[in-house]
């Protein structure tokens, strides 16, 4: 009886804390672009949506014509209230962005 009562108290306490302390989701965002200065635009959009960058991985490939292509994989903390489809659409509005994929 005491164990059941204690378990219920812990369960309801943790549930209440989840609402009091908003925690975001950890997502990965893959973006392919053809100009490195576009990263400023990406960071502005993420800031607009109040998204924190946890980690960044960058891959640079050269084409036969000597141009560079960048693939950036961001690890993000996304607040619960963010409309991720709107985020992807806004990031893809830039002409220098070739590809956007959000992995949840």
Secondary structure by P-SEA (a helix, b strand, c coil): caaaaaaaaaaaaaaaaaaabbbbbbbbbbbbbccccaaaaaaaaaaaacccccbbbbbbbbccccbbbbbbbbbcccccccaaaaaaaaaacccccccccccc
